[in-house]
Structure formats: C-alpha cells, structure tokens
C-alpha cells in the first residue's frame, strides 16, 4: 500500500536541507530558534555608546579630583575612602534602600490587582483604565510640582484640614516626608507596572480558567493558583524596574523635600547632585554614581538568582 505525503514539495526540500527539522526550529530540542547576533548589533552599539562608555568615563573620574574647570588630578581611592567615612553618604544609601523597599512593597500588590482587573471585561473598564494611566503621561518634575502645591503647608490641602494633618507641615518631619515621597512615586509609577501586568494577565490561556471552573475553583482560588503563577516572569521584571527606579530617584526629592528636613530625605542620587553641582566635587559625585550602579546591579542579580528567572525559557522564544 502506498502512503501519500501531505507535506508540500517546497517544505520537504527545506526540511531535507535542514536535516529533516521543520523550518524555524533549532536542533537543541527546545522547539525554538534564536535570531542571529546581527539583529542585536544596533542595540549593542547604542548601549555601548550611551551606557558602557559613559560608565567607564565616570568610573575613571571617580579616581580623580576635579572641580569641573581645572584638569582632573588622579587621587586613587581617596574619593571612595571619603565616602566610607562620610555619615551623610551612609545615611543616604540607607534611605535609598528604604524608599526602594517601601516602593516595591506598596506598588507591587497594587499594580498586580489593578492589572488583573484591567485585563478583564468589566463595564467602563477601558474608560477607567485610561483615566488611571494619566499620571504615567506626566514627567516626574511635573508630578512633583503638582504635589508640592497640593501639600503646601500654607496654601495646600493640609492647611485646610488641620484636624487630619496637624500643623500641616508634612515636609518638616522625616516620617511624613518619607511617606510623601513614597506616595507620590506610587501615584506616578504604579500605572506603568499595572500596564505590564495587564498585558501579562491577558496572555494567560483561558483554558486554565475554564478547567478550574469545571473543578469548582472560585475567583479567589483562580487568582492565587493560576493568575499569580502565570505572572511570575512579569513580577520579577516589574520588581527589577522598581529597584532601579527607586535607587535613581532624584527629581521627586529635589522638588518636594530638597533632602530635608536636614538630611533626613537626602538619598544617594540627591547627594550625588549636591556633591557635583553645589560642592563642585565631581570625583566624589562620580564615585557615588558608580556605587549606585553596583548596588542596583547586585540587587537585580540577587533577585534573578533567587527567583530562578534566568533559567526560564519560553517555547515561543525567537519565533
């Protein structure tokens, strides 16, 4: 009995040329093929010019003494030793980590819940989502100016609601000043992470929810046993963005608190600005910048390592 192949001749020839594998599949057994390295060349060149080269120059400048006018003078590790003995620097690093942790703890659950909700088919969902995403369209400077006016102790909301805000000066106490910084950052950037989770939630196969409903699982159980596990990659990506953004926050502190009261909200990025553009000590400022890069990279690598994110692979990768 003769069996007739249903594969078109052109496809058969391509499979024969590739060793019998279907087109677009690699021989690694993963069922996915990666694009050639040439596809990454433009991005690699852009990254090298605007990230690696400036980072190398800043690292070299951190080993020098420079006031911005005269020639840089090599001083070795003097700038780094000065940072280790500087109590303001150590305090600023602790404040940066604190603001980052608070931001992650508040924004992550909020953005997950809002993202999953926005991925649904509720009535007026699209209109409400569009309104909620408005802060994402504004710059950090505009948002900081807005909230500085709203929370002004003399003419803002606190002045009109003394029963709630006391003397109204939220920027005069460290705890309330930090609370304002965390709130303003969450108000602006939670929509960004909500958008990430909205797209990820819509990509979850509906067949999983259908099977769960057949088994009698309710909405809450589906969320914790289906939605959250499927959002694992997006959660790690979002948290890394939060960590990097939290450690490099600058405009919000500059406009809202200016590092005060005293140095109670002087985070590392703001202290770097003070050293560079007020003290004209660009060597120390460069050392702070390199230190922030190292801390952000270290924390990101720890998160990737502990989450197993680096070992994950999609069967659709490269397709």
C-alpha angles and dihedrals in degrees: 000000000000120000117211117215115229093201112109115247092243091054091047091054092050091049091049091051091051095048096266096305120131115256115272094025126113126220094238094092093242094107092233137094125208124224116251121271090252089075090064095047098093092048091045092052091047091048092048094050098044102029115020099039095048090045091053091048092049090048090053091047090052087067092054140069112234134161095191095256111055127054115287113257120211111238102164115217096345093111091051093048089051091053092052090053094044111100091195091056093050090047092048091052091051091049091050091053091045093052090046093051092047091048093051092045093052104034099044100063092037094051093044093053094044093044093051090047092048090052091062132083102249121151114272089004094134094051094047092046091051091051092047092052093057094096088058089064093057126083121246089247094054091047092049093049090049095052093041088060094044093049097040107140092220105039106009135086095285090060090056096044105047090153088068105030101033110212088001097235101124090165095057097072125057097226095051092041091054089046090054092050092050092046095049093047091049092048091054104036105033089081090059093056090041087059090052092052092043091059092043093049092051089054093059108109110253090216088075092059092044091053091047092052090051088054090052099255115155129218096271093048091048089052095053098037102036114015100043095046090048090051093054096108092045092049092055092046092049093048092051089053089050092051094050092044093047094051092049099044109136117140094057093055094041094055103031105040108357087219093302162178082060103310096324094119099027100129122187097262091052091045088052089055091050093050093048105039103025104032094028090223100139094167093061091041090053090051090053090050093052090046091054091051091051093048093047092047093048094050092046092051091049090052092049092047097048094043095049088231093140092059095053119105131180120222087223094055112136095008 
